[in-house]
Amino acid sequence: MIEVKQVNKSFNGQQVLFDINHQFEKGKVNLIIGQSGQGKSVLAKCMVGLYEVDEGQILFDGRNFTDMERFERSQIREEIGMLFQGVALFDSLTVEENIMFPLTMFTNMTKGEMQKRVDFCLDRVNLTGRNKLYPAECSGGMQKRIGIARAISMNPKYLFCDEPNSGLDPKTSIVIDGLIKDITAEFDMTTVVITHDMNSVIEIGQNILFIHQGKKWWSGDKNSIITTDNPEILSFVFASEFMKEIRSIMQEKRR
Amino acid sequence: MKLLQNIGKYTLMLTMVFTKPKKWKIFFSRLINELDNIGISSLPIVGLMSTFIGGVIALQTASNMSNPLLPKYTVGYITQSSTILEFSPTIISLILAGKVGSNVASEIGTMRVTEQIDALEIMGVNSLNHLVLPKVMAAILFFPILIVFSMALSMLGGWMSLMISDLTTTETYVLGLRAFFNPFHITYALTKTVVFGFLIVSISSFYGYYVKGGSINVGLSSTQAVVSSSIAILIANFILTQLLLLS
């Protein structure tokens, strides 16, 4: 579990996050949603330590990440896997070398053991046999899946995904969402997904945090988001006519 | 004020660069790659420039020697001393600042804007140590080899140009190369080279690592890296000459 306690963050005197409190639950897909520029990515970057918080605490299973020295943070970071919005695969390395990178860096596995792990991770994301390709030779959806394979190679306790569906077609997005949901349950991880994708909210939103104007505006699960009357959520999640229609159908069904 | 801020940031960066690598095996494998990228790939340009400039130095010296009192071996002597003291260590380093500096800044800068450095940091890797230390070590180790290679080719170029133009004999030219030779000048040249190599790669890494924005900023940082490392070379050249030759 990851706990965020009274987190405040500002840049050049302009406050971006205001007293954020939230619990990201273990074994669940936790979503951070909100409009662009509301502080979602800043919160995620504070959680993984790419930004320092001005005030507040980030606790990884009770371990206070914000007060740790660089060396102690490195240990926690070895337990974190992250899928970046732009995937951030090392373009000079092959798919296999990308997935193997954290293993070579942080474990004493033999070459054979690492190879097995790489094959397992690639198999898990349905990319068996693509070991020798370079990232530039892979499609967007494949790159996302390679990113997930690299993120899970160290068997992380915590998985962060920044806009995992950006730039993907709806069908591939569903595959990625399904994959994130499945591996979260399989490895009993605490998964945090930052997303704009309303399909993801409905599909995999087990614990949703809605951030608006840098504040925690609403939290709940995918069922309660459909029934909420919070106007900001309604204008964000059900902005299009299509989504409004879906909401009314789903509400109808519940009655 | 900005300059002082950058010097402070650069110094802090160096404290992160010079830490013990997490895995020596990975460090050595990266070092070998960088020796190839930074060093071996620079051999053709260094060789070509050194041969032609050595030839031009010899020809210009020979064409200006109208005084009959000057011994004929002066051409060889001037080619040798100007090559060892200034041309090879400083001018070739300035050329390498362009070639290697822009390459290092754009490579690290692209890694920054595509979040590859963030990915390393989140994995718990000291990205500065992992990316910059092998490059700095490769420059420190290989630049002296490049400069010795440049010295040899420059003197060879001088000889070839004199032979083609029939301005002197091989014996006279070699006599000039050996005349008043001071072995300390080689030590001086190689000391300068090591310092210049360190400055080029560390300054270029600094500009690449702290780039913000997109591809335009990567291009700008690459230019800044070349300009700043060239200025740093000129300042260091002046200080080292004062310290090593005049004290």
Chai-1 contact restraints between the chains, C-beta under 6 A:
chainA,res_idxA,chainB,res_idxB,connection_type,confidence,min_distance_angstrom,max_distance_angstrom,comment,restraint_id
A,V48,B,I122,contact,1.0,0.0,6.0,A-B,restraint_1
A,L50,B,D118,contact,1.0,0.0,6.0,A-B,restraint_2
A,S74,B,G124,contact,1.0,0.0,6.0,A-B,restraint_3
A,R77,B,I122,contact,1.0,0.0,6.0,A-B,restraint_4
A,R77,B,G124,contact,1.0,0.0,6.0,A-B,restraint_5
A,E78,B,G124,contact,1.0,0.0,6.0,A-B,restraint_6
A,I80,B,I122,contact,1.0,0.0,6.0,A-B,restraint_7
A,M82,B,I122,contact,1.0,0.0,6.0,A-B,restraint_8
A,F84,B,E115,contact,1.0,0.0,6.0,A-B,restraint_9
A,G86,B,T114,contact,1.0,0.0,6.0,A-B,restraint_10
A,G86,B,E115,contact,1.0,0.0,6.0,A-B,restraint_11
A,A88,B,E115,contact,1.0,0.0,6.0,A-B,restraint_12
A,A88,B,Q116,contact,1.0,0.0,6.0,A-B,restraint_13
A,A88,B,A119,contact,1.0,0.0,6.0,A-B,restraint_14
A,F90,B,Q116,contact,1.0,0.0,6.0,A-B,restraint_15
A,P102,B,M123,contact,1.0,0.0,6.0,A-B,restraint_16
